[in-house]
């Protein structure tokens, strides 16, 4: 047993770890870029994962709502909202996987109230809810679905992409959507 211990100590001294030791004696892992921001450009059909400092880590092509440009006005308009939101939870099953975002925010609520006051909201409509980033849920639709805007206001990726995004993006990450 002592000979084995001596051999391990000698091997460690002759072949030290290439990474400096962290407190507690474990080697430090190289720092990986952490996602600090999600940025969606509706006109470019692009979702960027952005690290602190602004470096784009990865870019995805996306499908968005079929309602066109501009901010979401009310429930059912099929417009992907414009504004700043946060990632708040995720669940599997709906469109393969669904990452919920904090729509509506205070700006959306104020816009809706003003539109309603001016009589520009159809009767019975609300500001809406349930906006998120999701997959498609059907293998044969992966890739193909991005040829047109088809969601009711969400942002859609292929199923493998939403799985990757879900692993990389923690809750409370900021999401900025622009036209």
N, C-alpha and C positions, 0 to 999 in steps of 0.2 A: 504494500500500500504506500509506504514512504517513497519507494522508487517511482511509482506512478505519479505521485504528487510532485516529486522533483522533476520528472520529465515534463509535466504540464507547465510548471513554473519556468523551466528552461526554454520551452517552446514559445511561451508568451513573451519572454524577454528577448529572444532572438527574432521573433516575428510579431512585432506589436501591431495592434489594430491600426489601419490607415486613418480612422476617424478619431478625433480627440474624444476623451472620455468626458461624459457629463457628470454633474454631481451625482454621487451614488455609484459611480464606476461603470455605468452603461455607456456604450458608444453613442454619440449623437448621430441622428439621421440627417442627411442633407435636407435643408428646408425646401419643401415643396410649395409651389404657389397655392395659396388658399383663395377660394373665390370670395371676393369682397362685394361684388356687384353683378347683377344681371342687367344687361342692356338690350332692349328690343327696339329695332328700327322697323316699323311697320312697312314703310315704303320700300325698304330693301329686303323684307322678309328674312330678317337676320336676328339671331339671338347671340349675343356675345357674353362669355364668362370672363369677367375682368378681375384681376388681382389688385391688391393694394398697390398704389403707385400708377395704376392705369394700364398696365400691360394686359393685352387680350390673351387669355390662356387658350380659349377654344371658341370657335364660331359654328353655329348650326343654321341651316336653312329651315324656315318654319312656315306653316300655314297659319293664317289668322282669321278673324271674323269676316264674313262675307258682306258686312254692312258698310265697308269703305273707310275712308280717312276720317280724322277728327276724333273728338272725345266721345265716349259712350254717353248717350242722352237719356236712355231709359231701358228698362227690361224689355227684351225682345227685339231690339233694333239691330242685333247681330254685329255690332261694332266692338272691336277690341278697344278697351279704354286707353286713354293717354294720361300719363301721370306717374307719380312715384308711389310704390306699394312695397309690401314686405312679404316674404315667403312665410306662410303660416300653416304648416302641417302638410301631410301627404297621406294618400291611401291607395291601395291597389284594387283593381277590379274595374273601375270606371275608366274607359278608354285605356286599358292596360294598367296605367298608373296616373294618378292625378296629384299635382302639387298645387295646393290652394294658395291664393294670394289675397291680400287685404283690400280688395275692391268691395264696396265703395269706400273712398277716403272722405275727408271733410270737404275737399274741393268738389268731388263728384256729387256729394249731397247738396252742397250749395248751388251747383249748376242745375241739378234736377229741380230743386225748389224754385229757382228762378224760371226755368222752362215751364214748370207747372203753373206758376203764378201768371205767366203770359199766355197760358192756354195751349202750349205746344207739346203737351204730353197726352197721348190717347187715354181715354177713361180707363180706370182700373189698373194702369201700369204703375210700377214702382221704380226705384232707382236701379234695382237688380241686385244680384249677388251671384256667388258660385263661379267666379272667374278664376281660371287657373292655367297652368301649363300641363299638357297631357300628351299621351301617346295616341295611337289609333285603335289598338285592340284587335286588329285583324292583320295577320302576317302579310296577306296579299296586298294590303293597302300601303305598307311601308314604302317610302319613297314616292309612290304614285300620288298620294294624297297632297303632296306639296305643289302639285301642278295647278291648284286652284285654292282660293280661300273658301273654306267650308264650315268653320266653327261658328258658334253663336256668340262669339266674343272672346274665346280663349285663344291660347297659343298652342299649336300642335307640332309635335316632333314624331319621329319614328319611335317604335317601342324600345329598341335598344338604346336610343338617344335619351329618352325620358328616364330609363333606368340609370344611365351614366350620370345624367344631370342630378337625379335624386341622391346619388352617392356623393357627389361633389359639392352640393349646395346645402348648407345648414339652414335651419329655420332662422328667421329674422334677417336673412340676407335681403338687401335692398334690391328692388326691381324697378327700373326706369323704362317706361314705354313712351316712344316718340313716334310721330308720323313720318 
